[in-house]
């Protein structure tokens, strides 16, 4: 395989710590090249995040070479040919060239090879099947350079075969279309996605979560989500209805909000129970689950407070983020007013605690908790203005003590 051109490597790939890894891997004649996303994004002048390296050295040999160079090596997945090297605190995932002997979902039974073309042929998209040397020489076995520059998301070989090998590639196709696509998808790819979408429920929630959230972080995922809806993909992806139109409305006023939970809430057409079902399917964290449920079905009291301009009460009870996000989703016409209220918000703290009630002679228990909540509501009704002494006076009055009593 001959290089097709030379590119300038970004600083993270040309760094001395990266060069040390390449020097170690090639010290006894083995070859090593950058592969996949870091090459694609270097070509497109996008930020490079993770650095993946392919080599024709088998894993045990990789471990020996790294050890000889006094670089830390983590046997991330030896059975699949993957070792992680650590150089000056930076991590590099090194994978031996391989071909699939048998595929089954996410993983495959593989055999190692020294054939770069065979390794490239098992990758998902042409723009991800690019290799690049530490010298910047770029290798392009399937026309991925032209596809990447044109924004053409194209499977390596037959789309149906690539998706059958790993159904997650169906979602990756739409995610890449949202982030990199600038040309219409190939009909064969869309046909394969529509045909194989019923296999999506076989994927774990964690894997769907990862791909869906990455898709939602695209600058404008709505055109791709509409395409997915036309192919009936969401029905196999989520346990509740989803419509890109709600997200379209959100992005018209808050496109800058790179917030996948907020965008997912805008996408869903469901109640609290439905949001919880979606959260369970996607294996969201507890915090993400609570937030999604709240945004999908805000408490009526919060909606009423926003609708009637009782914004300080809303901000105190729900917090700035929740009030802002609920307004974006449910009452965008109130955004200007809510923005002014947030800018002036001083986040007052209720001046009494349970200890104050105990000192006043209130016995611990449910009654004390209820009294404290009643006092807090009294304080809220007065726009959080009563001082600590005012609150203590109100407490004494409710306990039947005369003003100036012992509390």
Buried (B, 14 or more C-beta within 10 A) or exposed (E): EEBBEEBEBBEBBBBEBBEBBBBBBBEEEBBBBBBBBBBBBBBEEEEBEEBBBBBBBBBEBBBBBBEEBEBEBBEBBBEBBBBBBBBEEBEBBBBBBBBBEEBEBEEBEBEBBBEBEBBBBBBBBBBBBBBBBBEBBBBBBBBBBBBBEBBBBBBBBEBBEBBBBBBBBBBBBBBBBBBBBEEEBBEEBBEBBBBBBEBBEEBBBEBBBBBBBBBBBBEEBBBBBBBBBEBEBBBBBBBBEBBBBBBBBBBEEBEEBEBBBBBBBBBBEBEBEBBBBBBEBBBBEEEBBBBBBBBBBBBEEBBEBBEEEBBBBBBBBBEBEBBBBBBBBBBBEBBEBBEEBBEEBEEBEBBBEEEBBEEBEBEEEEEBEEBBEEBBEBBBEEEBEBEEEBBBBBBBEBBEBEEEEEB
